[in-house]
Amino acid sequence: MKLLRYGPRGQEKPGLLDRDGRLRDLSAICEDYTPAFFAGGGIERLRGVDPQTLPLVAGEPRIGACIAQPGNFIAIGLNYVQHAIETDAPIPAEPILFNKAPSCLSGPYDPVILPKGSRKCDWEVEIAMVIGKPALYVDEADALDHVAGYCVCNDVSEREMQLEHGGQWVKGKMFPSFGPLGPWLVTTDEAGDAQDLGLWLELNGRRVQDSSTSDMIFTLARIVSYASRHVLLQPGDVITTGTPPGVGLGMKPEQYLKPGDVMELGVAGLGVQKQTVLAWEDSPFARTKAGGHGA
């Protein structure tokens, strides 16, 4: 199944794509793709639904992040050898874990917003996993049984805030719009071999990242198993698994996002994202001065 959420920011409804690629509404069957949905066996319930019996959604609504309200948004750093090399970082001996804020989730086609004073905002195409059932001290052999599905993530990163302001990486990782997720959550039975999927990113039409999940240092199963030693993974949690080479930080000279830039990115079988970069003063947050937002 390809699950997605559609509608205005903060008012998203659950939907799925049918076999013809048409958007069907699921709001009569489930409220949203929240942790409670995954914990309550929501994926299994949907397997018994004939998509052809669901209402078609008219027009071209906004697509939101493919899941809602994750308790954890965990990320893995430096999980591709060439990415570590290009950023002059040592090859990690163990997975590097850090957190992104759930509030940074945004839709796959929503704009990416530069924070005030941002000078080094960067892109990172990644494959993300959504946890389907609790995981604590799970063996690597069983780890992927705890995954509900996979999706595309752009781990947008402000490098100056991440690397030059002291403390932890999270300063440059969790600004609103720094976690575009989707367009779809593809369930594990339809994703194919998630450890052998192409992933790529184009900046203003130029391909700058082009790799495969087979090039990871730590496999998806290893990541879930390792993370479960340190945190109780809960249904609906997101783990995004690191980016291949081709980021702006690794270019000579370094290159960073500026207003008007367009990123297009995808993972084979999981869909394509597209974001335009906005300056802070042109963002909806600056115009409304609102503290919260939906995804």
C-alpha positions as CSV (number, residue, x, y, z in Angstrom):
1,M,0.0,0.0,0.0
2,K,1.0,3.6,-0.6
3,L,-0.4,5.7,2.2
4,L,-0.5,9.5,2.2
5,R,-2.1,12.5,3.9
6,Y,-3.8,15.3,2.0
7,G,-5.4,18.6,2.7
8,P,-4.5,22.0,4.2
9,R,-1.7,22.3,6.7
10,G,-3.0,21.1,10.1
11,Q,-6.2,19.6,8.5
12,E,-4.8,16.6,6.7
13,K,-6.9,13.5,6.0
14,P,-5.7,10.0,5.4
15,G,-5.7,8.5,1.9
16,L,-4.1,5.9,-0.3
17,L,-3.2,5.5,-3.9
18,D,-5.1,2.9,-5.8
19,R,-3.6,0.6,-8.4
20,D,-4.2,3.3,-11.1
21,G,-2.4,6.0,-9.0
22,R,-5.6,7.8,-8.0
23,L,-6.0,9.3,-4.6
24,R,-8.7,7.6,-2.4
25,D,-10.0,9.0,0.9
26,L,-9.7,6.8,4.0
27,S,-11.1,9.2,6.6
28,A,-14.2,7.1,7.1
29,I,-12.0,4.1,8.1
30,C,-9.3,5.8,10.1
31,E,-8.8,9.2,11.6
32,D,-5.1,9.7,10.7
33,Y,-1.8,7.9,10.5
34,T,-0.8,8.6,14.1
35,P,1.1,6.5,16.6
36,A,-2.3,5.1,17.7
37,F,-3.1,4.0,14.2
38,F,0.1,1.9,13.9
39,A,-0.1,0.6,17.5
40,G,-3.7,-0.5,16.9
41,G,-3.0,-2.6,13.9
42,G,-4.1,0.0,11.4
43,I,-1.9,-1.4,8.6
44,E,-3.4,-4.8,8.9
45,R,-7.0,-3.4,8.9
46,L,-6.3,-1.5,5.7
47,R,-5.2,-4.7,4.0
48,G,-8.8,-5.9,4.1
49,V,-10.1,-2.7,2.3
50,D,-10.8,-2.7,-1.4
51,P,-9.4,0.7,-2.6
52,Q,-12.0,0.7,-5.4
53,T,-14.7,1.1,-2.9
54,L,-13.2,4.2,-1.4
55,P,-14.2,7.8,-2.4
56,L,-12.0,9.4,-5.0
57,V,-10.5,12.7,-4.0
58,A,-11.1,15.4,-6.6
59,G,-8.6,17.9,-7.8
60,E,-5.0,18.2,-6.7
61,P,-4.9,18.8,-3.0
62,R,-1.8,19.6,-1.0
63,I,0.0,16.5,0.1
64,G,1.2,16.6,3.7
65,A,3.8,14.5,5.5
66,C,2.9,10.8,5.1
67,I,2.5,10.2,8.9
68,A,1.4,12.4,11.8
69,Q,2.6,13.2,15.3
70,P,5.6,10.8,15.6
71,G,6.8,10.5,19.2
72,N,10.4,10.3,17.9
73,F,12.1,11.6,14.8
74,I,15.5,9.9,14.9
75,A,18.2,10.4,12.4
76,I,21.5,8.6,11.5
77,G,24.6,10.6,10.7
78,L,27.5,9.7,8.3
79,N,26.0,6.4,7.2
80,Y,27.6,6.4,3.7
81,V,31.4,6.1,3.4
82,Q,31.8,8.7,0.7
83,H,29.6,11.2,2.5
84,A,31.9,10.9,5.6
85,I,34.9,11.4,3.4
86,E,33.5,14.5,1.6
87,T,32.7,16.2,4.9
88,D,36.2,15.3,6.4
89,A,34.6,13.2,9.1
90,P,35.9,9.9,10.4
91,I,34.1,6.7,9.3
92,P,31.9,5.8,12.3
93,A,32.5,2.6,14.1
94,E,28.9,2.6,15.4
95,P,25.8,4.3,14.1
96,I,25.6,8.0,15.0
97,L,22.1,8.8,16.5
98,F,20.6,12.2,16.8
99,N,17.1,13.7,16.9
100,K,15.1,15.9,14.6
101,A,12.1,17.6,16.1
102,P,8.7,16.2,15.1
103,S,7.6,19.8,14.6
104,C,10.1,20.0,11.6
105,L,7.9,17.6,9.6
106,S,6.5,19.1,6.4
107,G,4.9,17.9,3.2
108,P,7.0,16.7,0.3
109,Y,6.1,19.7,-1.9
110,D,6.0,22.4,0.8
111,P,8.7,25.0,0.7
112,V,11.9,24.7,2.7
113,I,12.3,27.8,4.9
114,L,15.7,29.3,5.6
115,P,16.1,30.3,9.3
116,K,16.9,34.0,10.1
117,G,20.5,34.6,9.3
118,S,21.0,31.2,7.6
119,R,24.1,31.1,5.4
120,K,24.8,27.3,5.1
121,C,21.5,25.5,4.6
122,D,22.1,22.1,2.9
123,W,20.2,19.2,1.4
124,E,20.2,15.4,2.2
125,V,18.1,12.8,0.4
126,E,17.5,9.8,2.6
127,I,15.3,6.7,3.0
128,A,13.3,6.8,6.3
129,M,11.6,4.0,8.2
130,V,8.4,4.2,10.2
131,I,8.2,1.9,13.1
132,G,5.1,-0.4,13.2
133,K,5.4,-2.1,16.6
134,P,7.5,-1.5,19.8
135,A,11.1,-2.4,19.7
136,L,13.5,-2.7,22.6
137,Y,16.7,-4.8,22.4
138,V,15.5,-6.5,19.2
139,D,17.9,-8.7,17.3
140,E,19.2,-7.6,13.9
141,A,17.6,-10.7,12.3
142,D,14.1,-9.6,13.6
143,A,14.5,-5.8,13.4
144,L,12.7,-5.2,10.1
145,D,9.6,-7.0,11.4
146,H,9.1,-3.9,13.6
147,V,9.0,-1.6,10.5
148,A,5.7,-0.6,9.0
149,G,7.0,1.0,5.9
150,Y,9.5,3.3,4.1
151,C,9.4,6.8,2.7
152,V,11.5,9.6,1.3
153,C,13.0,12.2,3.7
154,N,15.0,15.4,3.0
155,D,17.1,15.8,6.1
156,V,17.5,19.6,5.6
157,S,20.5,20.8,7.6
158,E,21.8,24.3,8.5
159,R,25.6,23.5,8.7
160,E,26.7,26.6,10.6
161,M,24.1,26.0,13.3
162,Q,24.9,22.3,13.3
163,L,28.7,22.4,13.4
164,E,29.9,25.9,14.4
165,H,27.6,27.0,17.3
166,G,28.7,24.4,19.8
167,G,26.7,21.6,21.4
168,Q,24.8,19.0,19.5
169,W,23.9,18.7,15.8
170,V,20.2,19.2,16.5
171,K,20.6,23.0,16.4
172,G,20.9,22.7,12.6
173,K,18.5,19.9,12.1
174,M,15.1,20.7,13.6
175,F,13.9,24.1,12.2
176,P,10.3,24.1,10.8
177,S,10.3,22.6,7.3
178,F,13.6,20.7,7.8
179,G,11.9,17.3,7.6
180,P,9.9,16.9,4.4
181,L,8.5,13.3,4.5
182,G,6.7,11.4,1.8
183,P,4.8,11.7,-0.5
184,W,3.9,8.1,0.5
185,L,4.5,5.7,3.2
186,V,5.1,2.5,1.3
187,T,4.3,-0.6,3.3
188,T,7.1,-3.2,3.6
189,D,5.4,-5.7,1.4
190,E,5.4,-3.3,-1.5
191,A,8.7,-1.5,-1.0
192,G,10.8,-4.4,-2.5
193,D,14.3,-4.7,-1.1
194,A,14.7,-1.5,0.8
195,Q,18.4,-2.2,1.2
196,D,18.9,-1.9,-2.6
197,L,17.0,1.2,-3.8
198,G,18.4,4.0,-5.8
199,L,18.2,7.5,-4.2
200,W,19.0,10.8,-5.8
201,L,18.6,14.6,-5.5
202,E,18.7,17.4,-8.1
203,L,19.4,21.0,-7.3
204,N,18.0,23.4,-9.9
205,G,17.9,20.6,-12.4
206,R,21.4,19.4,-11.7
207,R,21.9,15.9,-10.2
208,V,24.1,16.3,-7.2
209,Q,23.3,13.1,-5.3
210,D,23.0,9.7,-7.0
211,S,23.5,6.5,-5.0
212,S,21.9,3.4,-3.6
213,T,20.8,2.3,-0.1
214,S,23.1,-0.7,-0.7
215,D,26.0,1.6,-0.1
216,M,25.1,2.2,3.6
217,I,27.7,1.5,6.3
218,F,25.0,0.3,8.7
219,T,22.1,-1.5,7.2
220,L,18.4,-0.7,7.9
221,A,18.2,-3.8,10.2
222,R,21.3,-2.9,12.1
223,I,20.0,0.7,12.6
224,V,16.7,-0.5,14.1
225,S,18.4,-3.1,16.3
226,Y,21.1,-0.6,17.4
227,A,18.6,2.2,18.1
228,S,16.5,-0.2,20.2
229,R,19.4,-0.7,22.6
230,H,19.1,3.0,23.5
231,V,15.5,4.0,23.2
232,L,12.1,2.2,23.2
233,L,11.0,2.6,19.6
234,Q,7.3,3.1,19.5
235,P,4.7,2.7,16.7
236,G,4.8,5.8,14.5
237,D,8.4,6.7,15.3
238,V,10.5,7.8,12.3
239,I,14.1,6.8,11.7
240,T,15.8,8.5,8.8
241,T,18.9,6.7,7.8
242,G,21.6,9.0,6.5
243,T,22.5,10.5,3.2
244,P,24.9,9.6,0.4
245,P,27.6,11.9,-1.0
246,G,26.8,15.1,-2.9
247,V,25.8,17.5,-0.2
248,G,26.7,21.2,-0.4
249,L,29.1,20.9,2.6
250,G,31.2,18.4,0.6
251,M,31.5,20.5,-2.5
252,K,34.7,22.5,-3.4
253,P,33.9,25.3,-2.9
254,E,31.0,24.6,-0.6
255,Q,27.5,25.4,-2.0
256,Y,24.4,26.1,0.0
257,L,20.7,26.8,-0.5
258,K,19.5,30.2,-1.4
259,P,16.0,31.6,-1.9
260,G,14.4,30.4,-5.1
261,D,16.5,27.2,-5.3
262,V,14.5,24.1,-6.2
263,M,15.3,20.6,-4.8
264,E,13.8,17.5,-6.4
265,L,14.6,14.2,-4.8
266,G,13.4,10.6,-4.7
267,V,14.0,7.0,-3.7
268,A,13.1,4.2,-6.2
269,G,9.5,3.1,-5.6
270,L,8.9,5.5,-2.8
271,G,8.0,8.6,-4.8
272,V,9.5,12.0,-5.5
273,Q,9.6,15.2,-3.5
274,K,10.0,18.8,-4.8
275,Q,10.7,21.9,-2.6
276,T,11.4,25.5,-3.4
277,V,13.5,27.4,-0.9
278,L,12.1,30.5,0.8
279,A,13.7,33.2,2.8
280,W,12.4,33.5,6.4
281,E,10.7,36.8,5.7
282,D,8.7,35.3,2.8
283,S,7.6,32.2,4.8
284,P,4.1,31.7,6.2
285,F,5.6,31.6,9.7
286,A,7.0,35.1,9.4
287,R,3.7,36.4,8.0
288,T,1.5,34.9,10.6
289,K,4.0,34.8,13.5
290,A,2.3,31.5,14.4
291,G,4.2,29.2,16.8
292,G,2.8,25.9,15.5
293,H,2.0,24.2,12.3
294,G,0.7,21.0,10.9
295,A,2.5,18.7,8.5
